[in-house]
Amino acid sequence: MKRELSELKPQLVVASSKTQDMFREIEEETVKVEAASAQVRSDEKVANLQAAAAEELKRECEAELAQAIPILEGNVQDTLLPFLQLFSISRWLWFK
């Protein structure tokens, strides 16, 4: 049994070394991931602020449009309808 343990000791040393290397690698990657996560959180805050500003602008535009459409429709009826009626009358007179 001691002989088997003695034979396996070099393999244990190699495995231990590989494990330590993997832990170092994981720690390095963790630092990189944390930095990237912080950047993503920062970008997310900026994007949320921009989205809120865009939403506010959209609401303002929709409110102005809601006021402008009835005015436009009223002007079209007041100006275009008499013109079309005049056009129809003059066309009928021309056919006679």
N, C-alpha and C positions, 0 to 999 in steps of 0.2 A: 504494500500500500504506500509506504514511504517512497519506494522507488517510482511508483506511478505518479505520485505528487511531485517528485523531483523532475520527472520527465515533462510534466504538464506546466511546471513553473515558467519556462520561457514563453509558452503560449499565453499564459496568464499575464505576463508582463507586456507582451505585444497587444493583447486585447485591452489591457488597462490603458496603454498608451493611445490606442485608437479611440477609446472611449473619452479620454481627456481631450483629444483633438476634436472630436465631435462636439463636446461640450463647449469648447472655445468657439467653434464655428457657429453653434447655435446662439451663443452670447453675442457674437458679432452681428449675426443676422437679426437678432432681436433688437439691437440698437438701431440698425438700418430701418427695420419695420416700424419702430416707434417714431423715428424721425419722419418717415413717410406718412404715418398716421396723423402726426401733428400737422403736416402740410395739407393733408386731405381735409382735416377739420377746419383749418384756416380757410381753405378754398371753399368749403361748404358754407361757412359763415358769409363770405363775400357773395357767393351765388344766391344765398337766401335773401341778402339785402337787395341784390339786383332784381330778384324775382318779385320782392315786395314793391320795389319802385315801379317795375313794369306793370304789376297788377293795379297799382294806384293810377298810373297813366292810362291804362285800359279803362278803368272806371270813369275817369275824367272824360276820355274820348267818347265813351258810350253815353254819358250824360249830355255832352254837347251835341252829339248826333241825335239823341232823342229830342232835343229842342229844335234842331235844324230841319229834320225831316218834315214835321208838320208845316213849317214855314215854306219849305220847298214845294211840298204838295199843294199848298194853298196858292203859291205863286204860279205854279204850272196850270192850275185850274183857272185862275184869274186872267192869265195872259194867253195861254195856249188855246183854251176853249173858245174864247171869242174869235181868235184868229181862224181856228178851224171852221167855226160857223160862218165867218165872212168868206172863207175860201169856198165852202160848200155852196153858199148863195151865189157867189160870182161864177162858179163853175156851172151852176144851173142856168144862170142868165146867159152864159156864153153858148150853151147848147141850144137855147131858143133861137 
